[in-house]
Amino acid sequence: MLIIPNNPSLKSWITVNKDSDFPIQNLPFGIFKTDGLKPRTGVAIGDYVLDLAAVSKLGYFNDLRFDTQVFSKPFLNDFIALGQPVWRAVRQRVSDLLNAANAELRDNSNAQKKVLLALKDVQMMMPVKVGDYTDFYSSIDHATNMGKMLRDPANALLPNWKYIPVGYHGRASSIVVSGANFRRPKGQQKPAGVETPVFGPTKLLDIELETAFIIGKPTQLGESVTTSQAGDHIFGMVLFNDWSARDIQSWEYVPLGPFLAKNFVSVISPWVVTLDALEPYRVEGYKQEPEVFPYLQYTGKKNIDINLEVFIESKGTQAFKICSSNYKYMYWTMEQQLAHHTVNGCNINVGDLMASGTISGPDEGSFGSMMELTWRGTKPIQLPDGSERKFINDGDTVIVKGFAQKNGVRIGFGECKSTVIAATL
Ligand code: MN
């Protein structure tokens, strides 16, 4: 029986600051490169990245009997496809190698030079090749806020919402890794009170504070995943900012749903945090009433207490926090989303990405979009430089952060950061 390395008493021989996202209990997987090194798999530890391709070259994975070539690939997909027993064995082995009580790497400075790089010296890449991307709409506070603003304040939730984990199929090609700059998208809009639509850069560019999970075990067409099996199909989680153009969205979305308002860019954090690392932070979810269909029922604690924050950094000012939310506010769990996604026999593949939908909490400061935070622009946010934001301006950098914390252990996600530049003329 494998021990999952999340014990709070574990310590690494590498110094890890108390506020680091990457203590020895976390060990998230990512893909990095440098000027001299081709893209490869790394594990974050404190301010360092452990190069798993180099670790395997030195023979430290020899007893695990799998093809360590997977660590020299430009995406995690081939490693993930080896299956959960291999992910767990590798993570356990990495935990052992970094453990303060283990001399193998600790006392071998030559080996250390070959396998450890400063995080600031590496470039993080897309961790997975995303095959298919689905976006859910699973935060009850978000769905209620949107319903209040756009439809009927008295009947904010649509009749299907508490029966179905509502979602749509998104586009994988425009998912990019943290650090991206992108141009303000252009498209058709129909402002209120105008007879015919206009064309131009979106005026209502918005963020969506989300997380996403990455599929680690495929299914065959026709097969369904139960809520109790779902955890075995999930490799891990990332932060996700699903950039949205509200004016394009409101004109185009009838009758088939989001299209160009959502597919111009979405940004993910580079480190994939495993469900094993997050297991100690599981909490009870919402009581679901009316009772959900049997295929959506589940037992145990399936929500996760992950603090989520959004910051805006504009030219010359410090990052300013505009939102503090939490993943525990999700009404539908990942396990329910996956059970629903596959109940009709729709197959899933390693590397598929399933996003939560905007995660808002019950308080105004916990809303996960500008649309909600400024209540459709009626309550602008004041930034420290005196400027106001109703939506996101050109030159603004938006940073999403996330971390779970308990018993002195912080399991963090790092950053999901992106900057808007002006649309082309
Ligand atoms: Mn979204």
Boltz pocket constraint, residues with backbone or C-beta under 6 A from the ligand:
constraints:
  - pocket:
      binder: B
      contacts: [[A, 135], [A, 136], [A, 208], [A, 210], [A, 242], [A, 357], [A, 358]]
      max_distance: 6.0
